Amino acid sequence: MLILILIGLLGGLITAVSPCILPVLPVVFLAGGPGTDTEPRPGRGKPREPAKGAAGATGTLVADPEELAPQEAPRRTRNRRPYAVVAGLVLSFSFFTLLGVTLLSALGLPQDILRYIGLALLVLIGFGLIFPPVERLLEKPFARLPQRQVNQGGSAFVLGLGLGLLYVPCAGPVLAAITVAGARGRISAEIVALTLAFAVGTAVPLLAFALAGRRVAERVAAFRTRARKFRIVAGVLMVALAFGLAFNVTDAIQRALPDYTSAAQKKIEDSDTARQQLSGLYDNANKELSRCEDGVDQLRSCGRAPAIAGIAKWLNTPGGAPVDLAAQHGKVVLIDFWTYSCINCQRSLPHIEAWNAAYKAYGLEVIGVHSPEFPFEKDAGNVASQAKKLGVTYPVALDNKLTTWDNYRNRFWPAKYLIDSNGTVRYFKFGEGQYDQTENLIRTLLQQADPKVQLPPKTGQKADVLTVDRTPETYLSNLRIQGYVGTALVDDKPAIYHFPKVVPLNSLSLDGTWTAGYDHFTAGGNARLAFTYRAKNVNLVLGGDGPVTVLVNGKVTKTIQVHGTPSLYALVNDDKPAQGNLELRVAPGVEGYAFTFG
């Protein structure tokens, strides 16, 4: 138990200095308020007139202690607001992380209601700083408490409660263990101890920051003489922060910062000792996954890929249909565990999206498993809107019960698992980084699956300055196609199409009979395809059997014999970039997947 508590404490300390807690720091700093309050003790005598211009720490004129009768000496009460804010934050974060899911489910309330309550409290506190009557209203619930300093810290405690509902720290194995236990209602003495230790660990740096804010307010003359103006400014900033958090404006700032605590987090939370202490998450199921080691630069055989199960909903698939992992035999599969409020996850998504765009046509299937860290991340509408905002186009499975998370014995956001064309897990990477290495292993698995495949350049390579304006990669997919003109596409069944009078640059059109599917277009009778492009090279992934005649600017340049599994075929190979009108006359049954341009 002591080792578990120590791990939780250190994990909390690391988390509290990570980029993920930056949004709450300004509020914690400003929450300390003025350093001291003064008031005369009750007595029979009257205080003398105060010295002209004398002022207390809050800016209120008070009597000089030297000029008061002994029974009237001022009483100085230490400002406890920093402690109240941090105590409220720790209490609400710990309580609702462990019991929030159970309470919301029992009461039948929306999963994101706690976040809205936290935002509302932050706005109320901001208005309280701007308008004193609102602050007095917030203090009323604490008016019956005996200590006056506790009464005065009431609004600060309420602020802490609100911040605890909005506090979304970077999640490592410790917070993952707490979150999973809370989501399943498996609350044990060990989990409670781990949660409290983690909360205390996060509280220490936050308290230091709040005390620093209090000291500045005490020592800087401007704070003492212009306390009212600073309160108004602080209130405005808190309201602005609430709206920034509501609309995820702060995410962009956090994504721009490097994850400077990742190395320390992994050393502490993912050590052998920590794994043993947190091993209650796992049983002997899928134990072969332990053959793989996080982030090693080699492929290993780590057992059959566990099932993607317990999914509440699928996004970015035709009609919300599930993706059957067993049906992906022959493809390389990348499974990415993520959650949309996790800044580490957000920073990794552009790399995954780039791999999906570059290699899908060559046999890569990317599946995002959205395993929520907090209750509000279970809402399908929230996930869908944030996935769209973050540019996620590949299939996303909502793992709200964390079933798939458990199947893969996962303990990190984000986490990437590579599965080969035979359905065996070959590699996994926890956290951010090593993107170039992961892409190399994706390419290796694609080449093992199809030794004849001709892969495009790596996504990290810079474009040739001569072709920066070349036509972008274009998918023949009814959901992902861009630049299509002509007869409206009909999903998943044969339809007759007609060329328009003009096909603009970087646009394509269909003529004759085609079946427009999610993965590819299939040619029918008299099928033709027109594409106006700018590039030096034009390639197309084709599958099936039959000839494809290539015309450039109205002249036949070649006829390609397509045969067998989808492969990349060169359509145009010029010496320099140029604009051209490409026409393909495609035999029935031939499948087109994606155009690439060089």
TARA-V176293 format. One record per backbone hydrogen bond with DSSP energy under -1.0 kcal/mol. NH is the residue of the N-H (numbers start at 1). CO is the residue of the C=O. E is the energy in kcal/mol with one decimal. If there is no record, write none. Layout:
NH_CO_E / NH_CO_E
//
This chain:
5_1_-2.4 / 6_2_-2.3 / 7_3_-2.4 / 8_4_-2.4 / 9_5_-2.6 / 10_6_-2.6 / 11_7_-2.6 / 12_8_-2.2 / 13_9_-2.2 / 14_10_-2.3 / 15_11_-2.2 / 16_12_-2.2 / 17_14_-1.1 / 18_15_-1.7 / 21_18_-1.4 / 22_19_-1.4 / 24_21_-1.1 / 28_24_-2.4 / 29_25_-2.7 / 30_26_-2.2 / 31_27_-1.6 / 37_77_-1.4 / 39_75_-1.4 / 41_73_-1.2 / 54_51_-2.4 / 56_60_-2.5 / 59_56_-1.4 / 67_64_-1.7 / 68_65_-1.0 / 72_69_-2.4 / 73_70_-1.3 / 75_39_-3.5 / 77_37_-1.7 / 79_35_-1.5 / 84_80_-2.3 / 85_81_-2.7 / 86_82_-2.0 / 87_83_-2.5 / 88_84_-2.3 / 89_85_-2.3 / 90_86_-2.6 / 91_87_-2.4 / 92_88_-2.4 / 93_89_-2.5 / 94_90_-2.4 / 95_91_-2.5 / 96_92_-2.4 / 97_93_-1.8 / 98_94_-1.7 / 99_95_-2.9 / 100_96_-1.4 / 103_99_-2.6 / 104_100_-2.7 / 105_101_-2.3 / 106_102_-2.3 / 107_103_-2.3 / 109_104_-2.1 / 113_110_-1.4 / 116_112_-1.6 / 117_113_-2.3 / 118_114_-2.3 / 119_115_-2.3 / 120_116_-2.4 / 121_117_-2.5 / 122_118_-2.1 / 123_119_-2.1 / 124_120_-2.5 / 125_121_-2.6 / 126_122_-2.1 / 127_123_-2.5 / 128_124_-2.3 / 129_125_-1.9 / 130_126_-1.5 / 131_127_-3.8 / 134_131_-1.5 / 135_131_-1.1 / 136_132_-2.4 / 137_133_-1.6 / 138_134_-1.8 / 139_135_-1.9 / 142_139_-1.9 / 143_140_-2.1 / 145_142_-1.3 / 151_147_-1.9 / 152_148_-2.5 / 154_151_-1.8 / 157_153_-2.4 / 158_154_-2.2 / 159_155_-2.3 / 160_156_-2.3 / 161_157_-2.3 / 162_158_-2.3 / 163_159_-2.6 / 164_160_-2.3 / 165_161_-1.1 / 167_163_-1.3 / 176_172_-2.4 / 177_173_-2.3 / 178_174_-2.0 / 179_175_-2.9 / 180_176_-2.7 / 181_177_-2.0 / 182_178_-2.6 / 183_179_-2.7 / 184_180_-1.5 / 186_181_-2.0 / 187_185_-1.4 / 192_188_-2.4 / 193_189_-2.4 / 194_190_-2.5 / 195_191_-2.7 / 196_192_-2.6 / 197_193_-2.4 / 198_194_-2.5 / 199_195_-2.7 / 200_196_-2.7 / 201_197_-2.4 / 202_198_-2.2 / 203_199_-1.8 / 204_200_-1.6 / 206_202_-1.2 / 207_203_-3.2 / 208_204_-2.2 / 209_205_-2.1 / 210_206_-2.4 / 211_207_-2.9 / 212_208_-1.8 / 213_209_-1.8 / 214_210_-2.1 / 215_211_-2.5 / 216_212_-2.2 / 217_213_-2.0 / 218_214_-1.9 / 219_215_-2.6 / 220_216_-2.6 / 223_220_-1.0 / 224_220_-1.2 / 225_221_-2.6 / 226_222_-1.6 / 230_226_-2.2 / 231_227_-2.3 / 232_228_-1.9 / 233_229_-2.5 / 234_230_-2.8 / 235_231_-2.5 / 236_232_-2.5 / 237_233_-2.4 / 238_234_-2.3 / 239_235_-2.3 / 240_236_-2.6 / 241_237_-2.6 / 242_238_-2.3 / 243_239_-2.0 / 244_240_-2.5 / 245_241_-2.9 / 246_242_-2.3 / 247_243_-1.9 / 248_245_-1.1 / 249_244_-2.8 / 254_250_-2.0 / 255_251_-2.8 / 256_252_-1.3 / 260_258_-1.8 / 262_259_-1.3 / 265_261_-2.6 / 266_262_-2.5 / 267_263_-2.1 / 268_264_-2.1 / 269_265_-2.9 / 270_266_-1.4 / 275_271_-2.6 / 276_272_-2.0 / 277_273_-2.1 / 278_274_-2.4 / 281_278_-1.8 / 282_279_-1.8 / 287_284_-1.4 / 289_286_-1.8 / 290_287_-1.9 / 291_288_-2.1 / 292_289_-1.5 / 295_428_-2.5 / 296_293_-1.7 / 298_296_-1.5 / 300_426_-2.7 / 302_425_-2.7 / 305_423_-2.6 / 312_398_-2.9 / 315_396_-2.8 / 320_317_-2.2 / 321_318_-1.6 / 328_325_-1.6 / 330_421_-2.5 / 331_328_-2.7 / 332_363_-2.7 / 333_419_-2.4 / 334_365_-2.5 / 335_417_-2.7 / 336_367_-2.4 / 337_415_-3.1 / 338_369_-2.1 / 342_339_-1.6 / 346_342_-2.3 / 347_343_-2.2 / 348_344_-1.0 / 349_345_-1.5 / 352_348_-1.6 / 353_349_-2.9 / 354_350_-2.0 / 355_351_-2.2 / 356_352_-2.5 / 357_353_-2.4 / 358_354_-2.3 / 359_355_-2.7 / 360_356_-1.6 / 362_359_-1.3 / 363_360_-1.5 / 364_359_-1.8 / 365_332_-3.1 / 367_334_-2.8 / 368_395_-3.0 / 369_336_-2.9 / 370_397_-2.9 / 371_338_-1.7 / 371_369_-1.1 / 377_374_-1.7 / 378_375_-2.1 / 383_379_-2.3 / 384_380_-2.7 / 385_381_-2.3 / 386_382_-2.3 / 387_383_-2.7 / 388_384_-2.0 / 389_385_-2.2 / 390_386_-2.4 / 391_388_-1.1 / 392_387_-2.9 / 396_315_-2.0 / 397_368_-3.4 / 398_313_-2.8 / 399_370_-1.8 / 399_397_-1.1 / 400_398_-1.4 / 402_399_-1.8 / 406_402_-1.8 / 407_403_-2.3 / 408_404_-1.8 / 409_406_-1.9 / 410_405_-2.4 / 415_337_-1.4 / 416_429_-2.8 / 417_335_-2.6 / 418_427_-2.9 / 419_333_-2.9 / 420_424_-2.7 / 423_420_-2.2 / 425_303_-2.6 / 426_418_-3.0 / 427_418_-1.1 / 429_416_-2.5 / 431_414_-3.3 / 438_434_-2.3 / 439_435_-2.5 / 440_436_-2.0 / 441_437_-2.0 / 442_438_-2.0 / 443_439_-2.4 / 444_440_-2.1 / 445_441_-2.3 / 446_442_-2.2 / 447_443_-2.3 / 448_444_-2.1 / 449_445_-2.1 / 450_446_-1.9 / 453_450_-2.1 / 461_458_-1.6 / 467_464_-1.9 / 470_467_-1.7 / 471_534_-2.5 / 474_595_-1.8 / 476_593_-3.1 / 477_475_-1.4 / 478_517_-2.2 / 481_477_-1.9 / 485_508_-2.4 / 492_516_-3.2 / 495_514_-2.0 / 497_512_-3.2 / 506_532_-2.4 / 507_504_-1.4 / 508_483_-2.0 / 509_530_-2.3 / 511_528_-2.2 / 512_497_-2.2 / 513_525_-2.3 / 514_495_-2.3 / 515_522_-2.3 / 517_520_-1.8 / 521_592_-2.4 / 522_515_-2.3 / 523_590_-2.7 / 524_513_-2.9 / 527_524_-1.1 / 528_511_-3.0 / 529_584_-2.1 / 530_509_-2.3 / 531_582_-2.8 / 532_507_-2.2 / 533_580_-2.3 / 535_578_-2.1 / 538_572_-1.9 / 539_596_-2.8 / 540_569_-2.4 / 541_594_-2.1 / 542_567_-2.6 / 543_591_-2.2 / 544_564_-1.7 / 546_562_-2.2 / 548_560_-2.5 / 549_585_-2.4 / 550_558_-3.1 / 551_583_-2.7 / 552_555_-2.6 / 553_581_-2.8 / 555_552_-1.5 / 557_550_-2.8 / 558_550_-1.2 / 560_548_-3.2 / 562_546_-2.6 / 567_542_-2.4 / 569_540_-2.4 / 571_538_-3.1 / 572_538_-1.8 / 574_536_-2.7 / 578_535_-1.7 / 580_533_-2.3 / 582_531_-3.3 / 583_551_-2.8 / 584_529_-3.0 / 585_549_-2.3 / 586_527_-2.0 / 587_547_-1.8 / 589_523_-2.7 / 590_587_-1.7 / 591_543_-2.7 / 592_521_-2.9 / 593_541_-2.7 / 595_474_-3.1 / 596_539_-2.1 / 598_537_-2.2
//
